Amino acid sequence: MPSRSEARARGRPRLAEYDRKRDFAATPEPRGAGRAQQKPRRSIFVVQKHAASRLHYDFRLEMDGVLKSWAVPKGPSLDPGVRRLAMHVEDHPLEYARFKGIIPAGEYGAGKVEIWDHGEWAPVGDPREGYRKGSLKFLLRGRRLVGGWALVRMRDKEGRGEPWLLIKERDAAAAHPRAVRDRSGPRRRSQARG
């Protein structure tokens, strides 16, 4: 007889890893429908500040009915000269874009989750092809993050997972840390230097 998580995974292949890592009886995280919305609308993005075992920022883009997700340890930078490591993680349900709260101790990702930024995103080119090839360019319209951005997949030299880089494009929304304090992450001296 298949386990509960195996049974859930068969009906939700895009969210199988998400489901496997969580006990929905113990965590307030949304289970989600795992389906694309029926009505046409603009695609969303969200950045969640996540105080888990290590503080990081979860960067999520809506694509194919789920939130494609990356953990960004130092948070996004508005400086185009700064490339931020973005570790690709499991897809999350669309409902996760509204999630904020405390994931209980002992659960995967235990800690406080806050919505740090949110808004709409638009691809530059074909987003599925860009994602597949590891070079996804897009525009963000959020409260903090705006303008052109790119996610670029790197080779995994150390067997740590699927590393990408989150890079701000050079445009009117870009900032240089010497001219304007980097508003994109926690205010730390090392953050301002990039």
N, C-alpha and C positions, 0 to 999 in steps of 0.2 A: 504494500500500500504506500503511495507516495506521501511524503511529508507535506505539512500545511504550506510551507514556503515553496516546495516544488509544484504543488497544485496551483498556487497563485501565479507562479512564474510562467506556467504553460499558457494561461489566459492573458498574460501581460508581458510578452517577450521584451518589449522596450524597457520595462521597469523591473525585470527579473532581479537584477543585482540590487536595486533599491529595496525591493521587497525582502530579499534574502537577509539584508543587514539589519532589519528592523523588526521589533516586536510591537505591533500596533496596539496591543492591549496595555503596553507600558509607556509608550512615547506619545506626545501630543502631535507629532508630525502627521501631515495629511497622507492618507493612503492614495487618494487621487483616482481618477477614472482611467488614465492612461490612453485617452482617445483625443483626437483632434477636435477642436470646437467646430460646430456645424455652421455658425454664422461667420461670414467673412469679416475680418477685422485686422488691424495692424498687429504685428508680432511684438511681444513684450520682452524686456530684459529686466533682471534684478541683480543687485549686488547685496549680499547679506554678510554682515560682520558677524563672525562666528568665534566666540570665545570657548573653544573646545580645549583639548589638552595643550594646544598651541593656538594663539590668536591667528586667524587668517580671514580672508574675504572670499566668499563663494560667488563666482561670476557665472550667471546663467542666461542663456539665450533660448527663446522658444523656437523650436524647429521640429517638424514632423509630429506634432501633438505632445511633445515632452519638453522639458527644460534640459538642454545640453549644458553640462556643468564642469567648471574648472575651479580648483582651490588655488587661490593666489596668496601665498604666504605674506607678502609685504603690502598687498593691496595695489589697486591700479595707480599708475602715475600719469600726471598730465604732461610730463616732460617727454617729448618724442625721443630723446637720447637715452631714456631709461627703459630697458626691457625687463618686464616682470615675469618670473617663472609662474606658470599656470599649469598645475597638474590636472589632467583630465580625470574626472571621477564619473561615477555612474549617473545615468539620466535620472531626473527627478520629475514627478508629476507636475502639471501646470499649476495645480493648487498650491504648490510649495512657494510660488512667487509671493504669496500673501502671508507666509508663515513667519511668525516671530514668537519667541517664547523660550522656555527652558526645556532642553532635552535632559531627562533625568540621569543622574549618575548611574553608571553600569550599562547604559544604552550606547549604541554606536553614535559617535559625535556628541557625547554628553557635554552640555554647556549652554550658554546663552546665545541666542540667535536674534539679531536685529536687522531690520531692513535699512541698509545704508544708502542705497540709491535704487531707483526704478524708473522705468519709462518705456519708450518704444525703440525698436531697432529696425533697420532696413539693410538688407545685404547690398554689397557692391558686386554685381555679377551673380552667378548661380550659387546659392548658399550650400546646396547639397554637394556640388562638385568641389567647392572650396573646402568644405569640411572633410570630404573624402581625400582630397589631395593634400590636406594639411596647410592650407593657406586661405584663411577665411577673412575677407575684408568686409567692413560694415560701418554704418553710421549709427550713432546713439543719440537719443533725445531724452535725457534724464535731468534730474535736478542738479547733479554734480558732474556727471559724465556726458559730454556732448561731442559732436563732430566725428571725424574718421578714426577708426581703430582697426587693428588686425590681430588675429590669433594665428600663430605660425608654429606648426609641429616640429619638434626637434627629434633627433635620434636619441633613443634611450641607451646611453652608454653604460649606465650603472645598474640597470635592471630595477629601476625604481617605479616604473609605471609608464605613463604616457605623458612626457613633458611637452608643454607648448610654451610659447612666449606671448604675453599680452603687450601690445605696443600701441602707443598713441601716435596717430598720423600727424605730420606737420601741417597744421591748419590754424585758422583764427582762434580756435578753442584751446590750442596747445599753450602750455606755460613753461617757462624755464625756471628752475628752482631758485636761481639767484635773483630773478626779477620779481617773482611772486611765490610766496610760500606754497608748497605742494599741498593742495587741499584734498588730495585724493586718498589719503590714508591717515594713520595715527600720527599725531604731531610729536615726532621724535627727531632729534638732531640728525641721526643717520638717514632718516627718511628725506629730509630736505636736501641732502647731498645726492640722493638718487641711489 
